[in-house]
Amino acid sequence: MRVSWHPEAESEMIEAARFYDRRVAGLGSDFLDAIDTAVVEITADPERFEVVENEIRRHRVKQFPYCVYYRSAADSVRILVVRHHSRHPDYWKHRR
């Protein structure tokens, strides 16, 4: 299955990894590993995770206060958001 990233989602992921690495050396890598695991789980069974709006689904990231929001098609997944739980829930709604 092909995975594509909205540019802002990719930026959010990188910024969060940098933040965690500044706090504790290596924690940024742990965060990226958790995101990778989430994406693998999403691509293995995109319909498994809850629908939050229309066809957009959400997967909670293990060990970090983040969710990955995505849209799936027959042969692809589009990652729309890597959202910290404290961010406003609607800030990303313009993304497609």
C-alpha positions in Angstrom: 0.0 0.0 0.0 1.3 3.4 -0.9 1.6 6.1 1.8 1.6 9.8 1.2 2.0 12.6 3.7 0.4 16.0 3.7 3.4 18.4 4.0 2.1 19.9 7.2 1.7 16.5 8.8 5.3 15.6 7.9 6.5 19.0 9.4 4.5 18.3 12.6 6.1 14.9 13.0 9.6 16.3 12.5 9.0 19.2 14.8 7.7 16.9 17.6 10.7 14.6 17.2 13.1 17.6 17.6 11.2 18.7 20.6 11.4 15.3 22.3 15.1 15.0 21.4 15.8 18.4 23.1 14.1 17.1 26.2 15.9 13.7 26.3 18.5 12.4 23.9 17.1 9.6 21.8 13.4 10.3 22.7 12.9 11.9 19.3 13.9 8.6 17.7 11.5 6.8 20.0 8.8 9.1 18.8 9.6 8.5 15.1 9.6 4.8 15.8 6.1 5.1 17.4 4.8 7.0 14.4 6.3 4.4 12.0 4.6 1.6 14.0 1.3 3.5 13.8 1.7 3.9 10.0 2.5 0.2 9.6 -0.6 -0.7 11.6 -2.7 1.7 9.5 -1.5 0.3 6.2 -2.0 -3.3 7.4 -5.7 -2.6 8.1 -6.9 1.0 7.3 -10.5 0.3 8.2 -9.6 -0.9 11.7 -9.4 2.6 13.3 -12.2 4.9 14.2 -13.8 7.3 11.8 -13.7 10.8 13.2 -15.3 12.7 10.3 -16.5 11.6 6.9 -13.9 9.1 5.7 -11.1 10.5 8.0 -9.8 8.0 10.6 -7.7 8.4 13.7 -5.0 6.1 15.2 -3.7 6.9 18.7 0.1 6.7 18.9 1.4 4.4 21.6 3.5 6.0 24.4 3.1 9.6 23.1 0.1 12.0 23.4 -0.4 12.1 19.6 -2.8 10.8 17.0 -2.3 10.2 13.3 -5.3 11.2 11.2 -5.6 9.7 7.7 -7.7 9.0 4.7 -7.5 5.7 2.9 -8.4 4.5 -0.6 -8.2 1.1 -2.2 -4.4 1.1 -2.6 -3.2 4.1 -0.7 -3.2 6.0 2.6 -2.9 9.8 3.0 -1.5 10.9 6.3 -3.2 14.3 7.0 -2.2 15.2 10.6 0.2 14.2 13.4 -1.7 15.9 16.2 -0.8 16.4 19.8 -3.8 15.8 22.1 -3.6 19.4 23.5 -4.0 21.1 20.1 -7.3 22.4 19.1 -9.2 19.5 17.4 -10.1 21.5 14.3 -6.9 23.2 13.4 -6.2 20.8 10.5 -9.6 20.6 8.9 -8.5 22.5 5.8 -6.1 19.7 4.8 -6.9 17.2 2.0 
